[in-house]
Amino acid sequence: MVQFAIVMVLQIALSLLGALVVAAFSRWREFRADHGGAQLAGRGKMIAALERLRQNSELVDTRQAALATLKIAGAPSRMAALFASHPPLEERIARLQQYR
């Protein structure tokens, strides 16, 4: 019984750790994609596109919970940000502005 409990705790802990690693890699890939887009289309155009996404996300009606998966969410909490697959638009824009 003790072995089963230890195995279950380790499976949960390692699954959470794995999810953190996968999410961090996904966010890194998103930054790389922004960087690549800036090289191809121009930094200003990429920043403008992300700004437009941010402006449009503010117009979305958030009262319909059934459509939540189709929406760009606002800034997540710190814990939710660790598991997010995409970085916040503000952070993506800031990184592109620092890119030279």
Legacy VTK file of the C-alpha trace (Angstrom):
# vtk DataFile Version 3.0
C-alpha trace
ASCII
DATASET POLYDATA
POINTS 100 float
0.000 0.000 0.000
2.869 2.385 0.820
4.544 1.588 -2.486
1.310 2.357 -4.352
1.006 5.725 -2.572
4.628 6.615 -3.360
4.180 5.661 -7.013
1.001 7.735 -7.297
2.620 10.797 -5.695
5.653 10.486 -7.971
3.461 10.074 -11.058
1.522 13.217 -10.215
4.654 15.231 -9.396
6.544 14.109 -12.498
3.493 14.690 -14.709
3.262 18.274 -13.446
6.996 18.746 -13.968
6.684 17.359 -17.502
3.781 19.696 -18.242
5.887 22.655 -17.070
8.736 21.653 -19.385
6.414 21.179 -22.379
4.716 24.541 -21.762
8.068 26.331 -21.391
9.295 24.820 -24.651
6.060 25.849 -26.373
6.452 29.435 -25.166
10.083 29.443 -26.348
8.950 28.232 -29.787
6.370 31.025 -29.907
9.084 33.626 -29.246
11.219 32.020 -31.963
8.272 32.133 -34.377
7.785 35.838 -33.607
11.485 36.421 -34.218
11.314 34.544 -37.532
8.232 36.485 -38.571
10.013 39.724 -37.729
12.923 38.710 -39.931
10.630 37.811 -42.845
7.960 40.513 -42.666
9.701 43.170 -40.622
9.742 43.905 -36.935
7.250 46.755 -37.203
4.729 44.608 -39.059
4.975 41.819 -36.495
4.519 44.276 -33.639
1.540 45.818 -35.443
-0.011 42.375 -35.967
0.367 41.461 -32.298
-1.003 44.877 -31.268
-4.018 44.244 -33.488
-4.554 40.848 -31.850
-4.406 42.479 -28.438
-6.895 45.175 -29.454
-9.270 42.604 -30.888
-9.042 40.393 -27.807
-10.279 43.311 -25.713
-13.445 43.489 -27.848
-14.432 39.858 -27.270
-17.570 39.234 -25.252
-16.446 37.127 -22.292
-19.954 36.411 -20.989
-20.345 33.311 -23.165
-18.448 30.612 -21.285
-19.167 28.039 -24.009
-16.964 30.007 -26.420
-14.052 30.444 -23.997
-11.787 28.027 -25.886
-12.061 30.176 -29.011
-10.890 33.348 -27.286
-7.523 34.837 -26.482
-7.429 35.082 -22.708
-6.099 38.042 -20.821
-3.041 37.950 -18.611
-3.063 34.711 -16.629
-2.116 34.411 -12.972
1.483 33.487 -12.186
0.635 29.814 -11.686
-1.447 29.662 -14.856
1.336 31.412 -16.772
3.680 28.525 -15.941
1.350 26.095 -17.697
0.411 28.408 -20.594
1.439 27.285 -24.066
1.653 30.873 -25.378
3.229 33.881 -23.667
1.038 36.949 -23.085
0.774 39.283 -26.071
2.301 42.120 -24.053
5.426 40.046 -23.402
5.674 39.024 -27.056
5.414 42.657 -28.162
8.017 43.752 -25.592
10.468 41.092 -26.804
10.010 42.153 -30.419
10.609 45.772 -29.466
13.902 44.762 -27.796
14.933 42.702 -30.826
17.526 44.395 -33.017
LINES 1 101
100 0 1 2 3 4 5 6 7 8 9 10 11 12 13 14 15 16 17 18 19 20 21 22 23 24 25 26 27 28 29 30 31 32 33 34 35 36 37 38 39 40 41 42 43 44 45 46 47 48 49 50 51 52 53 54 55 56 57 58 59 60 61 62 63 64 65 66 67 68 69 70 71 72 73 74 75 76 77 78 79 80 81 82 83 84 85 86 87 88 89 90 91 92 93 94 95 96 97 98 99
